[in-house]
């Protein structure tokens, strides 16, 4: 099974083709539960939380996801590169 670290590494190469993304690390000053990547595609803020297959968001991560979505950001929970590709394809197609 692919580790979360390997998934993030592969995602970094792919995301560079679509927009600007940076890793998010909540320590020591940030907000725990915030997704792993923060970025922008075609003027839309997108946050990405990477999870190994079979793993789900923690209660705090669910709360942060809801908070970001309430202010208009898109939050993707990604378990594989194929899933990330599908999200990216939909985002690009929605922007014509």
C-alpha positions in Angstrom: 0.0 0.0 0.0 1.3 3.4 -0.9 2.3 5.6 2.0 0.9 9.1 2.5 4.5 10.4 2.0 4.8 8.7 -1.4 1.4 10.0 -2.4 2.5 13.6 -1.5 5.7 13.3 -3.5 4.0 12.2 -6.6 1.3 14.8 -6.1 3.9 17.6 -6.0 5.1 16.9 -9.5 1.5 16.8 -10.8 0.3 19.9 -9.1 3.0 22.0 -10.6 1.3 21.6 -14.0 -2.0 23.1 -12.8 -1.3 25.9 -10.4 0.6 27.1 -7.4 0.6 24.9 -4.3 2.6 25.0 -1.1 2.8 22.6 1.8 1.1 23.5 5.0 2.7 22.7 8.4 0.8 23.9 11.5 3.8 23.8 13.8 4.7 25.9 15.7 2.3 28.8 14.8 -0.3 27.4 12.5 -3.7 25.8 12.9 -3.8 22.0 13.5 -6.2 20.1 11.2 -5.6 22.4 8.2 -5.1 20.3 5.0 -1.6 19.4 3.8 -1.5 21.6 0.7 -2.8 25.1 0.0 -3.0 26.4 -3.5 -4.8 28.1 -6.3 -6.0 26.9 -9.7 -7.6 29.5 -12.1 -8.3 31.9 -9.2 -9.9 29.3 -6.9 -8.4 28.5 -3.6 -8.0 24.7 -3.2 -6.8 22.8 -0.1 -5.7 19.2 -0.3 -5.6 16.6 2.5 -3.7 13.5 1.6 -4.8 10.2 3.2 -3.7 6.6 2.7 -6.3 4.4 1.2 -8.7 3.3 3.9 -7.9 6.3 6.2 -10.4 9.0 6.9 -10.3 12.6 8.2 -10.0 13.1 12.0 -12.8 15.0 13.7 -10.6 18.1 13.8 -9.8 17.8 10.0 -13.5 17.5 9.3 -14.1 20.7 11.2 -11.4 22.6 9.3 -12.7 21.2 6.0 -16.1 22.6 6.8 -14.7 26.0 7.9 -12.8 26.4 4.7 -15.7 25.3 2.5 -18.0 27.8 4.3 -15.7 30.7 3.1 -15.7 29.4 -0.5 -12.5 27.3 -0.7 -12.5 23.8 -2.2 -11.2 21.1 0.0 -10.2 17.8 -1.6 -9.4 14.6 0.3 -7.1 12.5 -1.9 -6.3 8.8 -1.4 -4.5 8.2 -4.7 -2.8 9.9 -7.7 -5.7 8.8 -9.8 -8.2 10.5 -7.5 -6.1 13.7 -7.6 -6.0 13.5 -11.4 -9.8 13.3 -11.4 -10.2 16.3 -9.2 -7.8 18.3 -11.3 -9.5 17.3 -14.5 -12.9 18.3 -13.2 -11.5 21.7 -11.9 -9.9 22.5 -15.3 -13.1 21.4 -17.2 -15.3 23.6 -14.9 -13.2 26.6 -15.9 -13.7 26.1 -19.6 
